[in-house]
Amino acid sequence: VRLSELTTLRVGGPARRVLSPAHSQDLVRAATEVWAAGEPWLAVGGGSNLVVADDGFDGTVLRVLTRGIEGVPARDGRVRLRVQAGESWDGLVAHTVRDGLSGIEALSGIPGSVGAAPVQNIGAYGQEISDSLVAVDLLDAESGLIEHIEAADLALGYRTSVMKYERRGIVLAVELELEARRESVPVAYSQLANTLGVELGATAPLNMVRDAVLTLRRSKGMVLDPTDPDSVSAGSFFTNPIVSAAFASELPERAPRFPLVPEAADVAVPLGSDPAPPAEAHDHRVKLSAAWLIENAGIARGFRLPGSRAAVSSRHTLALVNTGGASADEVLQLARYVQTRVMAEFGVLLAPEPLIVGAVL
Ligand SMILES: Cc1cc2nc3c(=O)[nH]c(=O)nc-3n(C[C@H](O)[C@H](O)[C@H](O)COP(=O)(O)OP(=O)(O)OC[C@H]3O[C@@H](n4cnc5c(N)ncnc54)[C@H](O)[C@@H]3O)c2cc1C
């Protein structure tokens, strides 16, 4: 099996072996055997955040296809959902919107599986899975044990968690806590608020939020759709860079920048002092817009290198798309070109968002 058949960017050579256990016990058994044999391995859900090299993957691909959603009432009118890793993320969101459970509606339309969602703490339109995640069951590749890990111990951050690079294993199940009501959580993204015709911070009916998010995402080619060539991608190819406020102040005035929510350590206040944290504790790091940096480094939507079948999406500068038959090399060449232009213009190194297997950027 070629990885190009298992990934949304449709690049990647063959895997030595692909196992597709559909039940949790079979998945555990398969993974444990592969690990005991010391074989290289790769977990694959929907393949929507993966770029695999043309040489493929000389190891075992463990496809996660386990299904099941269970709901249990929790405290204060909330509902706890325990979801098997192979469920479709967007299928889950649709299910919660239908059932009147509020908390993940703005994450509508994100491709891929439930198990991969906490790996990079998926986020969009002002929501992240970390807002609702309670815990995961992780089959730990080192210990071989199934560990129930609370969300607070997963180091969930902007498009990252401890599972992205450090703690390897397979997420078997995810537990979320949602509010039982038909109204969304406060809308935290201006473009979404505008589309809904509500104030930022106001709420709206769950199904309206879902529809508005899907409409916005479709307009950017960010919903998987066989009829939309701009959706043949791995989503955003680069993360928004996080830099010091001092560095950001050197950038052109027009460059968008967003303050980061201060980390707990930043706002610790010595006992006996004024409870308000010092203002500078809030603003020493800022997030830049990777899309703005790319566009303003002179790379237009639809850009491609001469003779290449990889292109910048015609509707969203952050996505690199396979226009048909592109190789992983072509995609990576384009990604390096984008990185180089942005570095030369602004001194910022863009980091890739997807996991790159068998190659380095
Ligand atoms: C059109 C498009 C739009 C997108 N929009 C967004 C967006 O708005 N926000 C966002 O955050 N992301 C977005 N993405 C990225 C992607 O959809 C998410 O990262 C998603 O969670 C990946 O899920 P997957 O099952 O496809 O993961 P895969 O691509 O299969 O795997 C991704 C990583 O997770 C690991 N992994 C997969 N399953 C498991 C498991 N069960 N246990 C442990 N590790 C696992 C893999 O080994 C790999 O490292 C988009 C992608 C596309 C193609």
The ligand as a Tripos MOL2 file, in Angstrom:
@<TRIPOS>MOLECULE
LIG
   53    58     1     0     0
SMALL
NO_CHARGES

@<TRIPOS>ATOM
      1 C1         -8.2460   20.3560    4.4280 C.3       1 LIG1
      2 C2         -7.6420   20.2650    5.8170 C.ar      1 LIG1
      3 C3         -7.9910   21.1970    6.7950 C.ar      1 LIG1
      4 C4         -7.4520   21.1200    8.0800 C.ar      1 LIG1
      5 N1         -7.8150   22.0500    9.0100 N.ar      1 LIG1
      6 C5         -7.3110   21.9860   10.2690 C.ar      1 LIG1
      7 C6         -7.7030   22.9480   11.2630 C.ar      1 LIG1
      8 O1         -8.5130   23.8330   11.0090 O.2       1 LIG1
      9 N2         -7.1530   22.8370   12.4960 N.ar      1 LIG1
     10 C7         -6.2780   21.8490   12.8130 C.ar      1 LIG1
     11 O2         -5.8270   21.8230   13.9640 O.2       1 LIG1
     12 N3         -5.8950   20.9350   11.8970 N.ar      1 LIG1
     13 C8         -6.3830   20.9710   10.6460 C.ar      1 LIG1
     14 N4         -5.9940   20.0490    9.7020 N.ar      1 LIG1
     15 C9         -4.9980   19.0350   10.0650 C.3       1 LIG1
     16 C10        -5.6040   17.6640   10.4540 C.3       1 LIG1
     17 O3         -6.9110   17.5330    9.9710 O.3       1 LIG1
     18 C11        -5.6260   17.4370   11.9530 C.3       1 LIG1
     19 O4         -4.3280   17.5460   12.4730 O.3       1 LIG1
     20 C12        -6.1840   16.0660   12.3350 C.3       1 LIG1
     21 O5         -6.3110   15.9720   13.7250 O.3       1 LIG1
     22 C13        -5.3310   14.9130   11.8360 C.3       1 LIG1
     23 O6         -6.0640   13.7330   12.0490 O.3       1 LIG1
     24 P1         -5.7150   12.3980   11.2340 P.3       1 LIG1
     25 O7         -6.4950   11.2940   11.8200 O.co2     1 LIG1
     26 O8         -5.8880   12.6430    9.7960 O.co2     1 LIG1
     27 O9         -4.1770   12.2420   11.6030 O.3       1 LIG1
     28 P2         -3.0270   11.5930   10.7160 P.3       1 LIG1
     29 O10        -2.6780   12.5200    9.6140 O.co2     1 LIG1
     30 O11        -3.3670   10.2090   10.3570 O.co2     1 LIG1
     31 O12        -1.8430   11.6180   11.7690 O.3       1 LIG1
     32 C14        -1.3320   12.8570   12.2740 C.3       1 LIG1
     33 C15        -0.3630   12.5780   13.4110 C.3       1 LIG1
     34 O13        -1.0580   11.9740   14.4900 O.3       1 LIG1
     35 C16        -0.5590   10.6460   14.7210 C.3       1 LIG1
     36 N5         -1.7160    9.8160   15.0410 N.ar      1 LIG1
     37 C17        -2.7930    9.5500   14.2490 C.ar      1 LIG1
     38 N6         -3.6810    8.7870   14.9260 N.ar      1 LIG1
     39 C18        -3.1450    8.5950   16.1590 C.ar      1 LIG1
     40 C19        -3.5600    7.9020   17.3220 C.ar      1 LIG1
     41 N7         -4.7260    7.2710   17.4020 N.pl3     1 LIG1
     42 N8         -2.7350    7.9170   18.3870 N.ar      1 LIG1
     43 C20        -1.5490    8.5600   18.3740 C.ar      1 LIG1
     44 N9         -1.0960    9.2370   17.3220 N.ar      1 LIG1
     45 C21        -1.8920    9.2550   16.2210 C.ar      1 LIG1
     46 C22         0.1630   10.2470   13.4630 C.3       1 LIG1
     47 O14         1.1640    9.2870   13.7180 O.3       1 LIG1
     48 C23         0.7310   11.5810   13.0400 C.3       1 LIG1
     49 O15         1.8440   11.8930   13.8210 O.3       1 LIG1
     50 C24        -6.5200   20.1020    8.3980 C.ar      1 LIG1
     51 C25        -6.1640   19.1670    7.4060 C.ar      1 LIG1
     52 C26        -6.7170   19.2500    6.1220 C.ar      1 LIG1
     53 C27        -6.3300   18.2500    5.0770 C.3       1 LIG1
@<TRIPOS>BOND
     1     1     2 1
     2     2     3 ar
     3     2    52 ar
     4     3     4 ar
     5     4     5 ar
     6     4    50 ar
     7     5     6 ar
     8     6     7 ar
     9     6    13 1
    10     7     8 2
    11     7     9 ar
    12     9    10 ar
    13    10    11 2
    14    10    12 ar
    15    12    13 ar
    16    13    14 ar
    17    14    15 1
    18    14    50 ar
    19    15    16 1
    20    16    17 1
    21    16    18 1
    22    18    19 1
    23    18    20 1
    24    20    21 1
    25    20    22 1
    26    22    23 1
    27    23    24 1
    28    24    25 2
    29    24    26 1
    30    24    27 1
    31    27    28 1
    32    28    29 2
    33    28    30 1
    34    28    31 1
    35    31    32 1
    36    32    33 1
    37    33    34 1
    38    33    48 1
    39    34    35 1
    40    35    36 1
    41    35    46 1
    42    36    37 ar
    43    36    45 ar
    44    37    38 ar
    45    38    39 ar
    46    39    40 ar
    47    39    45 ar
    48    40    41 1
    49    40    42 ar
    50    42    43 ar
    51    43    44 ar
    52    44    45 ar
    53    46    47 1
    54    46    48 1
    55    48    49 1
    56    50    51 ar
    57    51    52 ar
    58    52    53 1
@<TRIPOS>SUBSTRUCTURE
     1 LIG1         1 GROUP 0 **** ****
